[in-house]
Amino acid sequence: MGRGRQKAKHTKIARELKYDTYNVNYSALERELGHQSNDEYIDKWADEYNDEDEDETSPVSSSQA
C-alpha cells in the first residue's frame, strides 16, 4: 500500500473517531467489568503473604528488637 493510500485511510479513521457519536451503555459495561459500587476495596492477596515488618524469621527484624 502506498503512502497516499495509507494516509487517506488513517485520515478516514480519524474523522470517524472524531465526528461519530457512540452510544455507550455504561451500566452494561459496569456489569461486564464486575464493578460493585457498594463494596469497599478488598485485598485478595492480604492473607497470602506476611508483610516485611511482621516477618518474625527475618534477620533484620530480630536484630532490631
Secondary structure as UniProt FT lines:
FT   HELIX           3..19
FT   HELIX           26..33
FT   TURN            37..38
FT   TURN            44..48
FT   TURN            52..54
FT   TURN            56..57
FT   HELIX           59..64
//
